[in-house]
Amino acid sequence: MALQSEELSRIEKQLHQAGLKLTPQRRATVKTLLRLHESHLSAEELFAKVKEAEPDIGLATVYRTLEVLAELRIVNRVSFEDGITRYDLRTEDSGHFHHHLLCQVCGRVEEIHEDLLLDVEQKVEQDYGFKVADHRLTFLGICAKCRAKQHLQ
């Protein structure tokens, strides 16, 4: 809970630096993103969760909030195999966007917070003179639970 409070304060500071306020609707949206940060929610899914805490909020408000948060690099837009744009909260400890494991059977998404591509980034810069600012990597495959189920069948 303390981590959520610290992250909320950090996000509020980023908004203020951009000349924006953490309105009650934005606060409810951000708090929901913090609470469900590993869920990779679409705007509609996030709206349904935020509405539980803030019944008067509208879908357009959640969309606008997500756009602001994406512009400020507080959240990332992520698209997996289903083509739906999902939102993933960037935490303060993430120098780069984290990686994902996507199960092609059940759709489960797991996060990898270890940066696996530092050597690749250095090689890209050395060989091509290209300085990588960020990267995104999604591994597609079958999770351990689905593999166990397939093995039992």
HELIX and SHEET records of a PDB file:
HELIX    1   1 ALA A    2  GLN A   17  1                                  16    
HELIX    2   2 PRO A   24  ARG A   35  1                                  12    
HELIX    3   3 ALA A   43  ALA A   53  1                                  11    
HELIX    4   4 LEU A   59  GLU A   71  1                                  13    
HELIX    5   5 LEU A  118  TYR A  128  1                                  11    
HELIX    6   6 ALA A  144  LEU A  152  1                                   9    
SHEET    1   A 3 LEU A  41  SER A  42  0                                        
SHEET    2   A 3 THR A  85  LEU A  89 -1                                        
SHEET    3   A 3 VAL A  75  SER A  79 -1                                        
SHEET    1   B 3 VAL A 109  ILE A 112  0                                        
SHEET    2   B 3 HIS A  99  CYS A 103 -1                                        
SHEET    3   B 3 THR A 138  GLY A 141  1                                        
END                                                                             
